[in-house]
């Protein structure tokens, strides 16, 4: 702050947005507003006074600093609290915190929250800056995407968000055109639908502040090498360009490999081809049993007699109301390239459920210092669902690719929480050196 003021600029403090944490009355809780004394008293240090609204209140401390330093402050905590309370937990989950946890926000949430801060900034700086937010803003996210490595003749699909924020009350609705330039991209409004070079989206009139729809962008590169193509998104005189890149590989002499963890009655790997699979590892987790999902009231699409692995936290007592991952608690699988070979792990599949939240990640380092987040689930569903990830991870001779499932308990109860796993499979090809 000192450096900013020394340069003649005016710093503006912005308090944090609320987290998706609700109390019993259905309002954003103290912890959700970053006032942590009650949470610390219950979970960490019982000597902390739960009625203290100052010492562990991040927002209060920021306001005090702003007052002492006489700088403007935007209270995004209060602004976002009002919006989230108005939406309620279910709608806030669907439209704002829709990326798998209660902290990070999706494209629609970002559009809603950024509009709040833009309007507040206009109010704060109205004496020195003339700025009027446009009536509507064209949204297209992400602005850049890299498909990574992909074999010639194969395809990959990426979902993007396209829409409008602002005044959407025009009874004619809003028409948005999406056009793929170049040879490598096509678009569709469904992941399994018909793909073409252009797509016309019709957003209906609404009282909402944001209208967003998913668009699916497919690449199927026809020649080896790097590629770069663009999508053009247009509506009512507004235009955005999105850049898509990747690297196309020629499939060398190879043979298929597979590493499977059926998890019906053991945790050993079953391998096909020149690949090494390690036994499942657990950290702060323990095996309960192998049993049919129906016997534990877990819905699944598996055959009736198929058993799955039920796991729980070591000791059986989960922390209550966890909001995010504990990276010391995980289930791990790994594959290793045999000597004088290299692997291309193309796809990873697994079935998971049980009611706890979980994040799925892979890494080439055993400490997961450089992880790739593959997916996440935080909807509270107990049903066993199938996950499929196209990874195209290269594994050189003697190297390993690690896969971890990180579970956490977002619910208020401490026991009866489980993680179910079944059918973990690495698919790929083995290339001879």
C-alpha positions in Angstrom: 0.0 0.0 0.0 2.9 2.4 0.8 4.5 1.8 -2.6 1.2 2.5 -4.4 0.6 5.8 -2.5 4.3 6.8 -3.0 3.7 6.6 -6.8 0.7 8.9 -6.5 -1.9 6.2 -7.0 -4.9 5.4 -4.7 -5.1 1.8 -3.4 -8.6 0.3 -3.1 -9.0 -2.5 -0.6 -11.5 -5.2 -1.6 -12.8 -7.7 1.0 -13.2 -11.4 0.0 -16.3 -12.8 -1.5 -18.4 -15.1 0.7 -18.0 -18.8 0.6 -20.9 -21.1 0.1 -21.5 -21.9 3.8 -25.0 -21.6 5.2 -26.3 -21.7 8.7 -29.4 -23.5 9.9 -31.6 -20.6 8.9 -30.4 -20.8 5.3 -28.2 -17.7 5.4 -24.5 -17.3 4.8 -22.8 -18.3 8.0 -20.1 -16.5 10.0 -17.5 -18.7 8.6 -18.8 -18.0 5.1 -18.3 -14.3 5.8 -14.7 -15.0 7.0 -15.5 -14.4 10.7 -13.8 -17.5 12.1 -13.9 -17.4 15.9 -16.8 -19.8 16.2 -15.2 -22.2 13.8 -11.8 -22.1 15.6 -13.5 -22.6 19.0 -15.4 -25.7 17.7 -12.6 -27.3 15.6 -9.2 -26.0 16.6 -8.9 -24.2 20.0 -11.7 -24.4 22.6 -10.2 -21.5 24.5 -11.1 -19.1 21.7 -14.2 -17.0 22.6 -16.8 -18.0 20.0 -18.6 -14.6 20.5 -15.4 -12.7 19.4 -16.3 -10.9 16.2 -13.1 -9.0 15.9 -9.9 -11.0 16.4 -10.5 -13.6 13.7 -12.7 -11.5 11.4 -10.8 -10.9 8.2 -13.4 -8.4 6.9 -13.3 -6.3 10.1 -9.5 -6.2 10.1 -9.5 -5.0 6.4 -12.1 -2.3 7.2 -9.9 -1.1 10.2 -6.8 -0.9 7.9 -8.8 1.1 5.3 -10.0 3.5 8.0 -6.6 3.9 9.6 -4.9 4.5 6.2 -7.9 6.5 4.8 -8.2 4.5 1.6 -11.4 3.4 -0.2 -12.7 -0.1 0.5 -15.2 -2.2 -1.5 -17.1 -4.5 0.8 -17.5 -7.4 -1.5 -18.2 -9.6 1.4 -21.5 -7.8 2.1 -22.3 -7.3 -1.5 -21.9 -11.0 -2.4 -23.6 -12.1 0.9 -26.7 -10.2 -0.1 -26.7 -11.8 -3.6 -26.0 -15.4 -2.3 -28.6 -15.1 0.4 -31.2 -13.9 -2.2 -30.3 -16.8 -4.4 -30.4 -19.5 -1.6 -28.2 -22.5 -1.3 -29.5 -24.5 -4.2 -29.5 -21.7 -6.8 -26.2 -20.4 -5.6 -24.7 -23.9 -6.1 -26.1 -24.2 -9.6 -25.3 -20.7 -10.8 -22.4 -19.3 -8.8 -20.4 -22.1 -7.0 -20.7 -24.6 -9.8 -17.1 -25.7 -10.1 -17.2 -28.4 -7.5 -16.6 -26.6 -4.2 -18.0 -23.8 -2.0 -15.1 -21.4 -2.5 -14.3 -21.1 -6.2 -16.9 -19.7 -8.6 -17.8 -20.6 -12.2 -18.2 -18.3 -15.2 -21.7 -17.2 -14.3 -20.6 -16.4 -10.7 -17.6 -14.5 -12.0 -19.9 -12.4 -14.2 -22.4 -11.7 -11.4 -19.7 -10.8 -8.8 -17.6 -8.7 -11.3 -20.6 -6.6 -12.1 -21.1 -5.9 -8.4 -17.5 -4.7 -8.0 -17.6 -2.6 -11.2 -20.8 -0.8 -10.0 -19.2 -0.2 -6.6 -16.0 1.0 -8.2 -17.9 3.5 -10.3 -19.6 4.8 -7.1 -16.3 5.1 -5.2 -14.4 6.8 -8.0 -17.3 8.9 -9.3 -15.6 12.1 -8.4 -12.4 11.4 -10.4 -13.3 8.8 -13.1 -16.1 8.8 -15.5 -17.1 5.2 -16.2 -20.5 3.7 -17.0 -20.7 -0.1 -17.2 -22.1 -1.1 -20.6 -25.7 -2.3 -20.7 -24.6 -5.8 -21.8 -21.3 -7.6 -21.9 -20.5 -10.6 -24.2 -19.0 -13.4 -22.2 -16.8 -16.2 -23.7 -14.6 -18.3 -21.4 -11.9 -19.5 -21.4 -10.3 -17.0 -23.8 -7.5 -19.5 -24.5 -7.4 -23.2 -24.3 -4.6 -25.8 -25.0 -5.7 -29.3 -25.9 -2.2 -30.6 -25.3 -1.0 -33.7 -27.1 -3.4 -35.5 -29.3 -2.9 -38.3 -31.9 -3.7 -37.7 -35.5 -7.1 -39.3 -36.3 -8.3 -38.9 -32.7 -10.7 -36.1 -31.5 -11.1 -34.2 -28.2 -14.0 -32.0 -27.0 -13.8 -29.0 -24.7 -16.7 -27.2 -23.1 -16.7 -23.4 -23.0 -19.2 -20.9 -21.6 -20.8 -18.3 -23.9 -23.4 -15.7 -22.9 -24.4 -12.2 -21.9 -24.4 -10.3 -18.7 -26.5 -7.1 -18.1 -29.9 -6.2 -19.4 -31.4 -9.3 -20.9 -35.1 -8.2 -20.8 -35.4 -7.7 -24.6 -38.5 -9.7 -25.5 -36.8 -10.9 -28.7 -34.0 -12.5 -26.7 -30.4 -12.5 -27.7 -28.8 -14.2 -30.7 -25.2 -15.2 -30.5 -23.2 -16.6 -33.4 -20.2 -18.9 -32.9 -17.9 -19.5 -35.9 -14.8 -21.7 -36.1 -12.1 -20.4 -38.3 -9.4 -22.7 -39.7 -9.5 -26.4 -40.3 -9.0 -27.9 -36.9 -12.2 -26.8 -34.9 -15.9 -27.5 -35.1 -18.7 -26.6 -32.6 -21.9 -28.0 -31.3 -24.5 -27.2 -28.5 -24.3 -30.8 -27.2 -21.2 -32.9 -26.4 -22.5 -35.8 -28.5 -24.4 -33.8 -31.2 -23.6 -32.9 -34.7 -20.5 -30.6 -35.0 -20.1 -27.9 -37.7 -18.2 -24.8 -38.5 -20.9 -22.4 -37.2 -23.5 -22.4 -34.4 -26.3 -19.9 -33.7 -27.4 -19.6 -30.1 -30.7 -18.1 -29.0 -30.8 -16.9 -25.4 -34.4 -16.2 -24.3 -35.4 -12.9 -22.6 -34.9 -13.2 -18.8 -34.9 -11.1 -15.7 -31.7 -12.7 -14.7 -28.5 -10.7 -14.8 -26.5 -13.4 -16.6 -27.4 -15.7 -19.5 -24.9 -18.5 -20.1 -25.0 -21.6 -22.2 -22.3 -24.3 -22.8 -20.8 -24.7 -26.2 -18.6 -27.7 -27.1 -15.5 -27.3 -29.3 -14.1 -30.3 -31.0 -10.6 -30.7 -32.5 -9.6 -33.6 -34.8 -6.2 -32.5 -36.2 -5.3 -34.0 -39.5 -1.5 -33.5 -39.6 1.3 -33.8 -37.1 2.7 -30.7 -35.5 1.4 -27.7 -33.6 -1.9 -26.2 -34.4 -3.7 -22.9 -33.6 -7.3 -22.0 -34.5 -9.8 -19.4 -33.4 -13.4 -19.2 -32.5 -15.3 -15.9 -33.2 -18.2 -15.1 -31.0 -20.6 -12.3 -32.1 -23.8 -10.5 -31.0 -25.3 -7.1 -31.4 -22.1 -5.4 -32.6 -19.9 -7.1 -30.0 -17.2 -9.7 -30.8 -14.8 -11.9 -28.9 -12.1 -14.2 -30.3 -11.0 -17.3 -28.5 -7.8 -19.1 -29.2 -7.4 -22.9 -29.2 -4.0 -24.6 -29.6 -2.5 -28.1 -29.3 0.0 -30.5 -30.7 -0.8 -33.4 -33.0 1.3 -36.5 -32.8 1.8 -39.3 -35.4 1.1 -42.6 -33.8 4.4 -44.5 -33.8 4.8 -48.2 -33.8 3.0 -49.2 -30.7 0.8 -51.7 -28.9 -2.0 -51.1 -26.4 -1.4 -51.3 -22.6 -3.9 -51.3 -19.8 -3.6 -51.2 -16.0 -6.8 -52.1 -14.1 -7.8 -52.0 -10.5 -11.2 -53.9 -10.4 -11.4 -53.3 -6.6 -13.9 -56.2 -6.3 -12.0 -58.1 -3.6 -8.4 -56.8 -3.6 -6.4 -53.7 -4.3 -3.8 -55.2 -6.7 -3.2 -54.0 -10.2 -4.0 -56.2 -13.3 -1.8 -55.3 -16.2 -1.8 -55.9 -20.0 1.2 -55.2 -22.1 4.7 -53.8 -21.1 3.6 -51.7 -18.1 3.9 -52.0 -14.4 1.1 -51.3 -12.0 1.6 -50.7 -8.3 -0.8 -51.8 -5.5 -3.3 -49.2 -4.3 -1.8 -46.9 -1.6 -3.8 -45.1 1.2 -2.9 -42.1 3.3 -5.1 -41.4 6.4 -7.7 -43.7 4.8 -8.6 -47.3 5.6 -10.5 -50.1 3.9 -13.9 -51.0 5.4 -15.0 -53.9 3.1 -15.7 -55.1 -0.4 -19.4 -55.4 -0.8 -22.2 -54.9 -3.4 -23.4 -51.3 -3.5 -27.0 -52.3 -3.0 -26.1 -53.9 0.3 -25.1 -50.4 1.5 -27.9 -48.5 -0.2 -25.5 -47.0 -2.7 -27.1 -46.7 -6.2 -25.0 -47.8 -9.1 -25.3 -48.9 -12.7 -23.2 -52.0 -12.1 -24.4 -55.6 -12.4 -26.2 -56.7 -9.2 -23.4 -59.0 -8.0 -20.5 -56.6 -8.6 -18.6 -55.7 -5.4 -16.9 -52.4 -4.9 -14.4 -51.0 -2.4 -15.7 -49.1 0.6 -13.2 -46.8 2.4 -13.4 -44.4 5.3 -11.1 -42.1 7.1 -8.5 -43.7 9.4 -10.2 -44.1 12.8 -13.7 -43.8 11.3 -14.4 -40.3 12.6 -14.4 -37.6 9.8 -14.1 -33.8 10.5 -17.4 -32.2 10.0 -18.2 -29.6 7.4 -14.9 -29.6 5.6 -15.0 -27.2 2.7 -12.0 -28.3 0.7 -9.3 -30.9 0.1 -7.0 -32.2 2.8 -4.0 -33.1 0.6 -2.6 -35.5 3.2 -5.6 -37.7 2.9 -5.9 -39.7 -0.3 -6.1 -43.0 -2.3 -3.3 -43.5 -4.8 -2.8 -45.6 -7.9 0.3 -45.6 -10.2 1.6 -47.0 -13.5 5.2 -47.3 -14.6 6.8 -47.6 -18.0 8.8 -50.8 -18.5 12.5 -50.5 -19.4 13.3 -49.3 -22.9 9.7 -48.2 -23.5 7.6 -45.1 -23.2 3.9 -44.9 -22.5 1.2 -42.6 -23.6 -1.6 -42.8 -21.1 -4.6 -41.7 -23.2 -7.6 -42.2 -20.9 -8.2 -42.8 -17.2 -11.6 -44.2 -16.0 -13.0 -44.9 -12.6 -16.3 -45.2 -10.7 -16.7 -43.3 -7.4 -19.4 -42.3 -5.0 -20.5 -42.9 -1.4 -21.5 -39.4 -0.3 -18.2 -37.7 0.5 -16.8 -35.0 -1.8 -13.6 -35.8 -3.7 -11.1 -34.4 -6.1 -9.2 -36.5 -8.7 -5.7 -35.5 -9.8 -2.7 -37.0 -11.5 1.0 -36.1 -11.3 4.4 -37.3 -12.6 5.9 -36.5 -9.2 5.2 -38.6 -6.1 4.8 -35.5 -3.9 2.2 -34.1 -6.3 4.1 -30.8 -6.4 2.9 -30.3 -10.0 -0.6 -31.9 -10.2 -3.1 -31.9 -13.0 -6.7 -31.7 -11.6 -8.9 -34.1 -13.6 -12.2 -33.7 -11.9 -14.2 -33.2 -8.7 -17.5 -34.0 -7.1 -19.2 -32.0 -4.4 -22.9 -32.6 -4.8 -23.4 -34.9 -1.8 -24.7 -37.8 -4.0 -24.1 -41.3 -2.7 -24.6 -42.9 -6.1 -21.6 -44.4 -7.9 -20.9 -42.4 -11.0 -18.5 -43.0 -13.9 -15.6 -40.6 -14.6 -13.6 -40.6 -17.8 -10.6 -38.3 -18.4 -8.6 -38.0 -21.6 -5.1 -37.2 -20.4 -2.5 -38.0 -23.1 0.2 -38.2 -20.4 3.7 -39.2 -21.5 5.5 -41.6 -19.2 9.2 -42.3 -20.1 11.0 -45.6 -19.2 11.4 -45.9 -15.4 9.0 -43.0 -14.8 5.6 -43.2 -13.1 2.2 -41.6 -13.5 0.3 -41.2 -10.2 -3.4 -40.9 -9.7 -5.0 -39.8 -6.5 -8.5 -39.4 -5.2 -8.7 -36.9 -2.3 -11.9 -37.3 -0.2 -13.3 -34.8 2.3 -16.5 -34.6 4.3 -18.6 -31.6 3.5 -21.5 -32.8 5.7 -22.2 -32.0 9.4 -22.1 -35.7 10.5 -18.8 -37.2 11.6 -19.4 -40.9 10.9 -21.1 -43.1 8.3 -19.3 -41.1 5.6 -17.6 -43.4 3.0 -15.8 -43.3 -0.3 -16.7 -46.0 -2.8 -14.2 -46.9 -5.6 -14.4 -49.4 -8.4 -13.0 -50.0 -11.9 -10.0 -47.7 -11.9 -8.4 -48.2 -15.4 -5.5 -46.6 -17.2 -5.7 -47.0 -21.0 -2.8 -46.2 -23.3 -0.2 -47.3 -25.8 3.4 -48.5 -25.3 6.0 -47.1 -27.8 9.3 -48.9 -28.3 12.4 -46.8 -27.9 
